[in-house]
Amino acid sequence: MNDRNREERQSPKLDTRLIHFGSEVDAATGASSVPIYQASTFHHHDIFNPPTHDYSRSGNPTRQALEDYIAVLEGGVRGFAFASGMAAISSTFMLFSAGDHLIVTEDVYGGTYRLLTQILSRMNIETTFVDMTDLEAVKAALQPNTKAVYMETPSNPTLKITDIGAVAEWAREHDLISIVDNTFMTPYYQRPIEQGVDIVLHSATKFLGGHSDVLAGLAVARDDALADRLKYVQNGLGTVLGAQESWLLMRGMKTLGARMAHSEISARKLADWLARRQDIAAVYYPGLAEHPGREVQEKQSEGYGAVVSFDVGSGDRAKRVLSRVKLPLVAVSLGAVESILSYPAMMSHASMPPEVRLERGITDGLLRFSVGLEDIGDLLADLEQALEA
């Protein structure tokens, strides 16, 4: 057996790394849980030899354990924990300067769209939104001042699939930073850094946390140079995650594998059930045989995820369904142990002008179902009674 095969054989699988990530046992006490260091500042025993941590904005031991944890899972050199998913995204965009141009997935999360079009545009950072299922469209968007390409795959909420490796390779050829929002897939199913991406982002509020009880964002850098730049921005902006939230997030992440596997099985059944109904205008799920991005999804991911979007035909009908379901939360967000039914037109993508939403396929009849851990038979029965109204 050669060295490479031996290393691959000995490398723990991700299910194991979720539990044994390097900081799961406290080195000082042997505690089976990383302690919460509820401290804002740290004593300098020797002024000429400062401690590793001196002020919690710059670094906290609990947050450091989390940051090391996500770096292990994503395969990057360094991780960073932020106060929210949008804090992670906005801090990453602060790598760029006035006059820079970005290429971005067209049906991107509404908060990202708002940041790019209403805030960063005031700082003269330009954005071109493209259909990233079409590599030629991505290439055609290149300008002399382009600095990065930002992917969201599967996209939110229409679940379009971008070929991560192809876009990352093209970006590298043009000295662009490649960025992927990996919230929907998580490293359990998709690890973009292994496919050449430079920065991976997460709204860790969603599947990573998994319990609707913590607001957090994460970023992972591919190399040391980018990691140093992200650290500088994180410290300078102060967009850091607190110790308590860091601990809660680590606790949630330990069960990521079990939760994702269970929810994906149910999501497949939900998508198949919806696809067979005559009263559903469209179903979006990369695990469906007719999904145009299924082949790419299977090439770059180890699963299809736990989010299913579907169009019930009209805004009035969507609102009736939302008013009648009993099991899923009707709420913003996704990725929790409880199922969450969301209405993008009035929730996640409300900041998009109606005409822009419609251009991207985010119709008034579109619903987004994040499948939780309930019995799938109960979920289907509940949704059926809501649809029959």
KOLTISE-237601 format. One record per residue (C-alpha): residue in three letters; x, y, z. Coordinates in nm, 2 decimals, always signed. Example, Ala and Ser with C-alpha at 12.3 -4.5 7.8 and 13.67 -1.06 7.14 Angstrom:
2
{"ala",{+1.23,-0.45,+0.78}}
{"ser",{+1.37,-0.11,+0.71}}
***
This chain:
389
{"met",{+0.00,+0.00,+0.00}}
{"asn",{+0.15,+0.34,-0.10}}
{"asp",{+0.16,+0.64,+0.14}}
{"arg",{-0.13,+0.81,-0.03}}
{"asn",{-0.36,+0.51,+0.00}}
{"arg",{-0.25,+0.45,+0.36}}
{"glu",{-0.33,+0.81,+0.45}}
{"glu",{-0.67,+0.79,+0.28}}
{"arg",{-0.75,+0.47,+0.46}}
{"gln",{-0.65,+0.61,+0.79}}
{"ser",{-0.82,+0.94,+0.75}}
{"pro",{-1.15,+0.94,+0.96}}
{"lys",{-1.47,+0.97,+0.77}}
{"leu",{-1.68,+1.29,+0.82}}
{"asp",{-1.92,+1.12,+1.06}}
{"thr",{-1.63,+1.05,+1.28}}
{"arg",{-1.48,+1.40,+1.24}}
{"leu",{-1.81,+1.55,+1.35}}
{"ile",{-1.75,+1.40,+1.69}}
{"his",{-1.37,+1.38,+1.71}}
{"phe",{-1.26,+1.72,+1.57}}
{"gly",{-0.95,+1.79,+1.79}}
{"ser",{-1.11,+2.01,+2.06}}
{"glu",{-1.39,+1.78,+2.17}}
{"val",{-1.21,+1.71,+2.51}}
{"asp",{-1.08,+2.00,+2.73}}
{"ala",{-0.71,+1.96,+2.76}}
{"ala",{-0.70,+2.11,+3.10}}
{"thr",{-0.97,+1.92,+3.28}}
{"gly",{-1.07,+1.63,+3.05}}
{"ala",{-1.42,+1.77,+3.02}}
{"ser",{-1.62,+1.61,+2.74}}
{"ser",{-1.75,+1.95,+2.63}}
{"val",{-1.54,+2.26,+2.53}}
{"pro",{-1.57,+2.50,+2.82}}
{"ile",{-1.75,+2.83,+2.77}}
{"tyr",{-1.49,+3.10,+2.83}}
{"gln",{-1.73,+3.38,+2.93}}
{"ala",{-1.45,+3.64,+2.94}}
{"ser",{-1.40,+3.96,+2.75}}
{"thr",{-1.03,+4.00,+2.84}}
{"phe",{-0.73,+3.78,+2.95}}
{"his",{-0.46,+3.85,+3.20}}
{"his",{-0.10,+3.90,+3.08}}
{"his",{+0.12,+3.71,+3.33}}
{"asp",{+0.42,+3.83,+3.14}}
{"ile",{+0.39,+4.16,+2.95}}
{"phe",{+0.68,+4.05,+2.72}}
{"asn",{+0.52,+3.72,+2.64}}
{"pro",{+0.15,+3.79,+2.58}}
{"pro",{-0.10,+3.50,+2.60}}
{"thr",{-0.26,+3.34,+2.30}}
{"his",{-0.58,+3.53,+2.37}}
{"asp",{-0.59,+3.88,+2.50}}
{"tyr",{-0.94,+4.02,+2.41}}
{"ser",{-1.24,+3.82,+2.29}}
{"arg",{-1.31,+4.03,+1.98}}
{"ser",{-0.96,+3.92,+1.86}}
{"gly",{-0.99,+3.56,+1.99}}
{"asn",{-1.17,+3.35,+2.24}}
{"pro",{-1.09,+2.99,+2.33}}
{"thr",{-1.45,+2.87,+2.28}}
{"arg",{-1.48,+3.04,+1.95}}
{"gln",{-1.14,+2.91,+1.85}}
{"ala",{-1.25,+2.56,+1.91}}
{"leu",{-1.55,+2.62,+1.68}}
{"glu",{-1.33,+2.78,+1.41}}
{"asp",{-1.09,+2.49,+1.42}}
{"tyr",{-1.39,+2.25,+1.40}}
{"ile",{-1.54,+2.39,+1.08}}
{"ala",{-1.19,+2.41,+0.92}}
{"val",{-1.15,+2.04,+0.98}}
{"leu",{-1.49,+1.96,+0.83}}
{"glu",{-1.45,+2.17,+0.52}}
{"gly",{-1.08,+2.09,+0.47}}
{"gly",{-0.95,+2.45,+0.48}}
{"val",{-0.66,+2.59,+0.67}}
{"arg",{-0.86,+2.82,+0.90}}
{"gly",{-1.21,+2.89,+1.01}}
{"phe",{-1.39,+3.20,+1.13}}
{"ala",{-1.71,+3.24,+1.33}}
{"phe",{-1.93,+3.54,+1.29}}
{"ala",{-2.24,+3.68,+1.46}}
{"ser",{-2.47,+3.56,+1.18}}
{"gly",{-2.47,+3.42,+0.83}}
{"met",{-2.50,+3.77,+0.69}}
{"ala",{-2.21,+3.88,+0.91}}
{"ala",{-2.00,+3.61,+0.75}}
{"ile",{-2.11,+3.71,+0.40}}
{"ser",{-2.07,+4.08,+0.45}}
{"ser",{-1.73,+4.04,+0.62}}
{"thr",{-1.61,+3.83,+0.33}}
{"phe",{-1.72,+4.09,+0.08}}
{"met",{-1.51,+4.35,+0.27}}
{"leu",{-1.21,+4.18,+0.11}}
{"phe",{-1.30,+4.39,-0.19}}
{"ser",{-1.26,+4.76,-0.26}}
{"ala",{-1.43,+5.04,-0.44}}
{"gly",{-1.42,+4.99,-0.81}}
{"asp",{-1.41,+4.61,-0.79}}
{"his",{-1.66,+4.39,-0.97}}
{"leu",{-1.82,+4.06,-0.86}}
{"ile",{-2.00,+3.79,-1.05}}
{"val",{-2.29,+3.64,-0.84}}
{"thr",{-2.55,+3.36,-0.87}}
{"glu",{-2.87,+3.53,-1.00}}
{"asp",{-3.11,+3.36,-0.76}}
{"val",{-2.91,+3.43,-0.46}}
{"tyr",{-3.04,+3.45,-0.10}}
{"gly",{-3.24,+3.78,-0.06}}
{"gly",{-3.02,+3.91,+0.22}}
{"thr",{-2.71,+3.87,+0.00}}
{"tyr",{-2.90,+4.04,-0.29}}
{"arg",{-2.99,+4.33,-0.06}}
{"leu",{-2.63,+4.37,+0.06}}
{"leu",{-2.49,+4.38,-0.29}}
{"thr",{-2.75,+4.60,-0.44}}
{"gln",{-2.83,+4.84,-0.16}}
{"ile",{-2.52,+4.86,+0.06}}
{"leu",{-2.21,+4.76,-0.13}}
{"ser",{-2.33,+4.94,-0.44}}
{"arg",{-2.30,+5.26,-0.24}}
{"met",{-1.93,+5.18,-0.19}}
{"asn",{-1.89,+5.14,-0.57}}
{"ile",{-1.86,+4.76,-0.56}}
{"glu",{-2.03,+4.64,-0.87}}
{"thr",{-2.22,+4.31,-0.92}}
{"thr",{-2.34,+4.12,-1.22}}
{"phe",{-2.59,+3.85,-1.15}}
{"val",{-2.58,+3.55,-1.38}}
{"asp",{-2.74,+3.21,-1.43}}
{"met",{-2.45,+3.00,-1.30}}
{"thr",{-2.60,+2.68,-1.44}}
{"asp",{-2.45,+2.82,-1.77}}
{"leu",{-2.07,+2.84,-1.75}}
{"glu",{-2.06,+3.05,-2.07}}
{"ala",{-2.28,+3.31,-1.90}}
{"val",{-2.04,+3.32,-1.61}}
{"lys",{-1.74,+3.37,-1.85}}
{"ala",{-1.93,+3.64,-2.05}}
{"ala",{-1.97,+3.84,-1.73}}
{"leu",{-1.59,+3.88,-1.68}}
{"gln",{-1.48,+4.24,-1.67}}
{"pro",{-1.13,+4.40,-1.63}}
{"asn",{-1.21,+4.49,-1.27}}
{"thr",{-1.37,+4.15,-1.18}}
{"lys",{-1.22,+4.02,-0.85}}
{"ala",{-1.44,+3.73,-0.74}}
{"val",{-1.72,+3.49,-0.84}}
{"tyr",{-1.98,+3.40,-0.58}}
{"met",{-2.17,+3.08,-0.60}}
{"glu",{-2.48,+2.96,-0.41}}
{"thr",{-2.55,+2.59,-0.49}}
{"pro",{-2.81,+2.47,-0.46}}
{"ser",{-2.95,+2.82,-0.49}}
{"asn",{-3.21,+2.96,-0.26}}
{"pro",{-3.49,+2.90,-0.32}}
{"thr",{-3.51,+2.74,-0.67}}
{"leu",{-3.23,+2.49,-0.60}}
{"lys",{-3.04,+2.55,-0.92}}
{"ile",{-2.70,+2.37,-0.94}}
{"thr",{-2.37,+2.53,-1.03}}
{"asp",{-2.08,+2.32,-1.14}}
{"ile",{-1.84,+2.42,-0.85}}
{"gly",{-1.53,+2.27,-0.99}}
{"ala",{-1.57,+2.42,-1.34}}
{"val",{-1.64,+2.77,-1.21}}
{"ala",{-1.36,+2.75,-0.95}}
{"glu",{-1.11,+2.64,-1.22}}
{"trp",{-1.21,+2.92,-1.45}}
{"ala",{-1.19,+3.17,-1.16}}
{"arg",{-0.84,+3.05,-1.08}}
{"glu",{-0.73,+3.10,-1.44}}
{"his",{-0.84,+3.46,-1.42}}
{"asp",{-0.70,+3.52,-1.07}}
{"leu",{-1.04,+3.56,-0.92}}
{"ile",{-1.14,+3.46,-0.56}}
{"ser",{-1.40,+3.19,-0.57}}
{"ile",{-1.66,+3.18,-0.30}}
{"val",{-1.94,+2.93,-0.22}}
{"asp",{-2.24,+2.96,+0.02}}
{"asn",{-2.26,+2.60,+0.13}}
{"thr",{-2.55,+2.65,+0.38}}
{"phe",{-2.79,+2.40,+0.21}}
{"met",{-2.55,+2.11,+0.17}}
{"thr",{-2.31,+2.16,+0.46}}
{"pro",{-1.98,+1.98,+0.46}}
{"tyr",{-2.17,+1.66,+0.53}}
{"tyr",{-2.27,+1.64,+0.17}}
{"gln",{-2.05,+1.90,-0.01}}
{"arg",{-1.70,+2.03,+0.04}}
{"pro",{-1.62,+2.30,-0.21}}
{"ile",{-1.26,+2.35,-0.10}}
{"glu",{-1.19,+2.00,-0.22}}
{"gln",{-1.31,+2.12,-0.56}}
{"gly",{-1.08,+2.42,-0.58}}
{"val",{-1.29,+2.69,-0.41}}
{"asp",{-1.11,+2.96,-0.21}}
{"ile",{-1.37,+3.05,+0.06}}
{"val",{-1.67,+2.86,+0.19}}
{"leu",{-1.95,+3.03,+0.38}}
{"his",{-2.23,+2.91,+0.60}}
{"ser",{-2.53,+3.05,+0.77}}
{"ala",{-2.47,+2.82,+1.06}}
{"thr",{-2.80,+2.92,+1.20}}
{"lys",{-2.94,+2.66,+0.97}}
{"phe",{-2.84,+2.30,+0.93}}
{"leu",{-2.51,+2.33,+1.13}}
{"gly",{-2.68,+2.46,+1.44}}
{"gly",{-2.99,+2.26,+1.36}}
{"his",{-3.21,+2.36,+1.66}}
{"ser",{-3.35,+2.71,+1.58}}
{"asp",{-3.17,+2.84,+1.89}}
{"val",{-2.85,+3.01,+1.77}}
{"leu",{-2.77,+3.28,+1.52}}
{"ala",{-2.42,+3.23,+1.37}}
{"gly",{-2.21,+3.24,+1.05}}
{"leu",{-1.90,+3.06,+0.95}}
{"ala",{-1.63,+3.10,+0.69}}
{"val",{-1.34,+2.88,+0.59}}
{"ala",{-1.03,+2.98,+0.39}}
{"arg",{-0.85,+2.76,+0.15}}
{"asp",{-0.50,+2.90,+0.21}}
{"asp",{-0.31,+3.10,+0.46}}
{"ala",{-0.30,+3.43,+0.27}}
{"leu",{-0.68,+3.44,+0.24}}
{"ala",{-0.71,+3.33,+0.60}}
{"asp",{-0.49,+3.62,+0.71}}
{"arg",{-0.70,+3.87,+0.52}}
{"leu",{-1.03,+3.73,+0.66}}
{"lys",{-0.89,+3.74,+1.01}}
{"tyr",{-0.79,+4.11,+0.96}}
{"val",{-1.14,+4.19,+0.85}}
{"gln",{-1.31,+3.99,+1.12}}
{"asn",{-1.11,+4.16,+1.39}}
{"gly",{-1.14,+4.50,+1.24}}
{"leu",{-1.51,+4.49,+1.20}}
{"gly",{-1.57,+4.30,+1.52}}
{"thr",{-1.84,+4.08,+1.36}}
{"val",{-1.75,+3.79,+1.59}}
{"leu",{-1.96,+3.51,+1.75}}
{"gly",{-1.99,+3.51,+2.12}}
{"ala",{-1.87,+3.23,+2.35}}
{"gln",{-2.22,+3.10,+2.44}}
{"glu",{-2.33,+3.09,+2.08}}
{"ser",{-2.01,+2.92,+1.98}}
{"trp",{-2.07,+2.64,+2.24}}
{"leu",{-2.43,+2.60,+2.13}}
{"leu",{-2.32,+2.57,+1.76}}
{"met",{-2.06,+2.30,+1.84}}
{"arg",{-2.32,+2.11,+2.03}}
{"gly",{-2.56,+2.12,+1.74}}
{"met",{-2.29,+2.03,+1.48}}
{"lys",{-2.21,+1.70,+1.66}}
{"thr",{-2.54,+1.56,+1.54}}
{"leu",{-2.52,+1.70,+1.19}}
{"gly",{-2.47,+1.36,+1.02}}
{"ala",{-2.77,+1.20,+1.18}}
{"arg",{-2.99,+1.49,+1.12}}
{"met",{-2.90,+1.54,+0.76}}
{"ala",{-2.93,+1.18,+0.67}}
{"his",{-3.28,+1.15,+0.82}}
{"ser",{-3.41,+1.47,+0.68}}
{"glu",{-3.27,+1.39,+0.33}}
{"ile",{-3.46,+1.06,+0.32}}
{"ser",{-3.78,+1.24,+0.41}}
{"ala",{-3.71,+1.52,+0.16}}
{"arg",{-3.68,+1.27,-0.13}}
{"lys",{-4.01,+1.12,-0.04}}
{"leu",{-4.17,+1.47,-0.02}}
{"ala",{-4.03,+1.57,-0.36}}
{"asp",{-4.15,+1.25,-0.52}}
{"trp",{-4.50,+1.29,-0.36}}
{"leu",{-4.53,+1.65,-0.48}}
{"ala",{-4.40,+1.56,-0.83}}
{"arg",{-4.68,+1.31,-0.87}}
{"arg",{-4.96,+1.57,-0.79}}
{"gln",{-5.14,+1.73,-1.07}}
{"asp",{-5.22,+2.04,-0.87}}
{"ile",{-4.85,+2.14,-0.82}}
{"ala",{-4.71,+2.37,-1.09}}
{"ala",{-4.34,+2.29,-1.03}}
{"val",{-4.12,+2.10,-0.79}}
{"tyr",{-3.75,+2.19,-0.73}}
{"tyr",{-3.53,+1.93,-0.58}}
{"pro",{-3.19,+1.81,-0.72}}
{"gly",{-3.28,+1.45,-0.63}}
{"leu",{-3.56,+1.43,-0.88}}
{"ala",{-3.47,+1.25,-1.20}}
{"glu",{-3.60,+1.54,-1.41}}
{"his",{-3.40,+1.81,-1.23}}
{"pro",{-3.17,+1.96,-1.49}}
{"gly",{-2.88,+1.99,-1.24}}
{"arg",{-2.90,+1.64,-1.10}}
{"glu",{-2.60,+1.50,-1.29}}
{"val",{-2.38,+1.79,-1.17}}
{"gln",{-2.51,+1.76,-0.82}}
{"glu",{-2.42,+1.39,-0.81}}
{"lys",{-2.07,+1.47,-0.94}}
{"gln",{-1.99,+1.73,-0.67}}
{"ser",{-2.21,+1.63,-0.37}}
{"glu",{-2.28,+1.32,-0.17}}
{"gly",{-2.65,+1.39,-0.13}}
{"tyr",{-2.94,+1.61,-0.24}}
{"gly",{-3.01,+1.80,+0.08}}
{"ala",{-3.33,+1.85,+0.29}}
{"val",{-3.49,+2.15,+0.12}}
{"val",{-3.77,+2.11,-0.14}}
{"ser",{-3.93,+2.41,-0.31}}
{"phe",{-4.26,+2.38,-0.50}}
{"asp",{-4.50,+2.61,-0.67}}
{"val",{-4.87,+2.57,-0.58}}
{"gly",{-4.99,+2.79,-0.87}}
{"ser",{-5.08,+3.13,-0.71}}
{"gly",{-5.01,+3.35,-0.42}}
{"asp",{-5.36,+3.31,-0.28}}
{"arg",{-5.32,+2.93,-0.27}}
{"ala",{-4.98,+2.96,-0.12}}
{"lys",{-5.12,+3.17,+0.16}}
{"arg",{-5.40,+2.93,+0.22}}
{"val",{-5.15,+2.64,+0.25}}
{"leu",{-4.95,+2.85,+0.50}}
{"ser",{-5.25,+2.92,+0.71}}
{"arg",{-5.36,+2.55,+0.72}}
{"val",{-5.05,+2.35,+0.79}}
{"lys",{-5.02,+2.23,+1.15}}
{"leu",{-4.68,+2.05,+1.18}}
{"pro",{-4.41,+2.27,+1.01}}
{"leu",{-4.33,+2.60,+1.15}}
{"val",{-4.44,+2.88,+0.91}}
{"ala",{-4.13,+3.09,+0.95}}
{"val",{-3.81,+3.24,+0.81}}
{"ser",{-3.51,+3.01,+0.82}}
{"leu",{-3.45,+2.64,+0.75}}
{"gly",{-3.23,+2.35,+0.86}}
{"ala",{-3.38,+2.27,+1.20}}
{"val",{-3.51,+1.96,+1.37}}
{"glu",{-3.86,+2.09,+1.32}}
{"ser",{-3.98,+2.13,+0.96}}
{"ile",{-4.01,+2.49,+0.84}}
{"leu",{-4.24,+2.60,+0.56}}
{"ser",{-4.13,+2.94,+0.42}}
{"tyr",{-4.28,+3.18,+0.18}}
{"pro",{-3.99,+3.34,-0.01}}
{"ala",{-4.19,+3.62,-0.17}}
{"met",{-4.28,+3.76,+0.17}}
{"met",{-3.99,+3.63,+0.38}}
{"ser",{-3.64,+3.54,+0.26}}
{"his",{-3.67,+3.73,-0.07}}
{"ala",{-3.90,+4.01,+0.03}}
{"ser",{-3.61,+4.26,-0.03}}
{"met",{-3.61,+4.17,-0.40}}
{"pro",{-3.83,+4.38,-0.63}}
{"pro",{-4.12,+4.17,-0.76}}
{"glu",{-4.00,+4.19,-1.12}}
{"val",{-3.66,+4.07,-1.02}}
{"arg",{-3.80,+3.78,-0.82}}
{"leu",{-4.02,+3.67,-1.11}}
{"glu",{-3.72,+3.68,-1.35}}
{"arg",{-3.55,+3.43,-1.12}}
{"gly",{-3.84,+3.20,-1.09}}
{"ile",{-3.94,+3.31,-0.74}}
{"thr",{-4.31,+3.33,-0.80}}
{"asp",{-4.59,+3.43,-0.57}}
{"gly",{-4.69,+3.06,-0.55}}
{"leu",{-4.35,+2.93,-0.45}}
{"leu",{-4.31,+2.76,-0.11}}
{"arg",{-3.99,+2.63,+0.04}}
{"phe",{-4.01,+2.33,+0.27}}
{"ser",{-3.71,+2.25,+0.50}}
{"val",{-3.77,+1.90,+0.61}}
{"gly",{-3.71,+1.82,+0.97}}
{"leu",{-3.71,+1.50,+1.18}}
{"glu",{-4.08,+1.44,+1.20}}
{"asp",{-4.23,+1.12,+1.06}}
{"ile",{-4.26,+1.18,+0.69}}
{"gly",{-4.61,+1.02,+0.68}}
{"asp",{-4.74,+1.27,+0.92}}
{"leu",{-4.58,+1.56,+0.72}}
{"leu",{-4.74,+1.44,+0.40}}
{"ala",{-5.08,+1.40,+0.56}}
{"asp",{-5.06,+1.75,+0.70}}
{"leu",{-4.95,+1.90,+0.37}}
{"glu",{-5.22,+1.71,+0.18}}
{"gln",{-5.50,+1.85,+0.40}}
{"ala",{-5.35,+2.20,+0.35}}
{"leu",{-5.34,+2.16,-0.02}}
{"glu",{-5.69,+2.02,-0.05}}
{"ala",{-5.84,+2.34,+0.11}}
***
